[in-house]
Amino acid sequence: MISKWKYVWAPWAAINGLRAALRGRLFEMGVWKSVEFEMPIIYVGTLAKDDTLEVSSYICSLLGGVLHIHRYKLTSNEWTKVADAKTMYVTPLFTQESEVKACCTSHKVLGLSEWYQYEPETVAVVMDDEFALNEIRPQLRVLVTSHHRPFYEDVLSPIGHLNEPKSAASRADVVLVLGTPPLTDCHTMETEMRPYLKTDTPIFFINDLNPTSNSFNSKDKIEFIADRHNFERLILNILPNANPDSE
């Protein structure tokens, strides 16, 4: 059905691509201002419309003592996505599920500024469902993509699922490929993805998220096909005075 109507939707897809490219260019030129905080900030997001909450929560569990900003609220021990994308929910110092306390903020920069004023010892900030250039400059951008629908085989909405053009992948500092079957030829997929990325951007492949894990923060919920230790070391290296190699 999409292929049948793709020529009808093509102008809208082109407009979406131009709008995203112009927005990114305005931030790059400094016409639209962005700020950088003293504490490390990690973006975890996609170019498409996929959920990344499990990945951002996993990164939180690696760091410990972080501020987790997302678009989900916790009701009856279940996470529900907030309909209003402007509403950001904050999980302070994300630790165990039983200790999760969510509060709400509607302005990222002011919310972070106020948080840092009262909690200057915060180790880092992990922002879920964020990848595009915006008011906050991160130290690390984690791009999440799906093995069955990688970003380089997708097209812009409304024809496809991308919210930003494929060229935006060049901003990624690390790429995670979710839903990778254990016997997949990862090298072939990496070769096809590499032209869209910076030369030294590492790519990690992850099996399906473990549905039997009851703990929302459990590291066992994410199963790396390989290089799990190197991914964890990369994340830990953003911390001031970090030395993961000494572990």
N, C-alpha and C positions, 0 to 999 in steps of 0.2 A: 504493500500500500504506500509506503514511504517513497519507494523508487518511482511509483506511478505518478505521484504528486510532487516530486522533487523540483521540477521546473517551476511549479506554481509557488513553492515556498522559497525558492532560490533567492529572490530579492530580499526577503526577510532575514535569511541566513547571512547574506552579504552585509546588511545593515547591522546585524548583531556583531559580526566580525569587525567592521569598521568602528563601531562604538567601543568595543573592548580595546582595540588597538589604539584609538585616540585617547581613551582614558589612561591607558598605560603610558603613553607618550607624554601626556600632561604631567604625570607624576615624575617621570624620568627627567623632564625639563625643569621641574621645580615650580611650574605654574600652579599646580595643586600641591600643597605642602604636606610633607610627612615627617614624623619625628622618630628618633631612635632613643630607646631607654637604656639605662645602665645595666639592668638585668637582662640576660639572654632571652630572646623571644623566638619560638619555633612556630612556623606555619605548617599545618598539615592539611592538604587539600587536593582537589582534582581539577582537571579542566572540564570535566563532565558534571553530571548531577548525582554522583555516587556518595554514599555516606562514608565518613572516615572516622567516626567516633571511636571504634574499637582500636584503630591505629593510634590516635592521639592519646587515648587512655593508656595504651601500652607504653608509649613514650613517657607519660607521666609516672608510670610505675617504675621505670628505669631510673628516673632522676630523683623522685621523692621530694617532698616539700615544695611542690610547684603550684602555680595558679593555673587552673584549667578553664579556658573560656570556650564555650560551645553554644549551640543553638538547640539544646535539649533541656527538658526539665524532668525531674524525677518525681513520679507519682505512683504510689502503690508499688514501690520497688521496681518500677519499669521506666525506661527512658522513652520519652515521647518528644518528637521533633516539634519545635515551636512554629506555628503557622506564620507569624510575623517575623521575617528574616532580620528585621532591625533590632529585635529583642535578643540580647546576649545573656546566657546564663553562666554564672561563674561558680566553679567548684574550688573553694579555697584549700590549698595545701592537700591536694588529692592523695589519699592514702587508702584506707580500706572502705569497702562499700557501706559498711554499717556506720561509718563516720562521715559519709558524704553530706555536705550541707550546701545547698544551692541558693544563691542570691541572684538578683537581676540587675543588669545595667544596660542602658540604651545608647551609650556613647563610649566607644572603645578607648579613645585617648584620655578623656576625663576620668573614666573608670579606672584605668591603669595608673594614672597619675595619683589619684586618691588612694588606691591600694598601696602603691609603693611608698607613699607618705607615711602610712601607718604600719606597713610591713616591709621595711627596707631589707630585711634578711631573706626575702623570698628568693629561692634558688634560681627559678626560671619561670617563664610563662609559655604554656602550650596553647595555641589557638586553633581549634578544630574548624574545618570547613573554610579555611582561608588559604588562598594562594595568590590571588591577583594583587597587583600593586595597589596600596591604599594608604590611609593616614599613618600607619605604623610600619616602620622598617624592621624586618626580622633579621636575626643572625643566621637562621637556617630555614630553608624552604624544603619541605618534604612533599614530593609529588606522588600521589597514589593513583594507580591505574589498574584496570581489570585485565586479566589474562584473556578472557573470552571477548573483550571489547576494548583493546588498547587504544589509547588516545590517537595514535598515528593512523589507525584505520577508521576513525570516526570522523564526523563532519559537524559543522556548526548547527545549533538549534535554529529553526524548528525541524530541519531535515534530519539531523542527528541529535547527539546528546551534549555536544561541547558548548560550554558557555564562553570560552575563549579560543582564539585560533591556536593551531598546533604549535606555532612559533613561540607561544608563551612558555612552552616546556623548557626553553633555554634558560629560564630563571631558576630552575630546580637545582638544589644542591645535592639531593639524593632522590632516587626513584624507588618506590616499592610496587611490585607487581603482585596483586592479590589473586587468589584462586588458581594458582599454578599447579597443575597435576605433577606428581612426584617424578615421572619419567619424561617430562617435557624437555625438548632441546632448547635450553635457556639461551645458548649462544646465538642461535638463529634469531630469536626474538630480540636479543640485545643488539645484534647487528642492524636490524631494521629500525630500532628505536634510536640508536646512537646519533644519526644525523640531526635530530631535533634537540639534542642536549649539548651542554658544554663538554669539552673533551674529557675532563677528569671527573664527570659526574658518576658516582657509583650507582649500580643497579642491583637491587636485592629481590629475590623471588620468594613468595610466601604461599604456602599451601592454603586450602580452605580454612577459614576461621573455625576453631573447634566448637561445635554446637553443644558438647557435653559439659563444658566448663560452666560451673555455677557462679564463679566469682567474676564479677565484671572487670576487675583489675588484674586478673591472673595472667602471668606471662605465658602460661600454658595455653591460653586462648589463641595465640598466634604461633604458627608452626613454620619456621623458616626451612626452605629446602637446603640452603647452605648459607654460610657467612653470617650467622646470627651474631657471633661474637664481634665480628668487625662492624656490624651495624650498631650494636650497643656501644662499642668504643667510639664510633663516630658521634653518636648522640652525647655521650659523656664528655667528649672533647670540647663542647661549647661552653662548659662550665669554667669559671675563672679558676686558675691554678689546678685544673684537672690533670690527672696523670693515670689514665686507665691502664697503661702498660705495666704499671707497678702492681696490679692486682695479681 
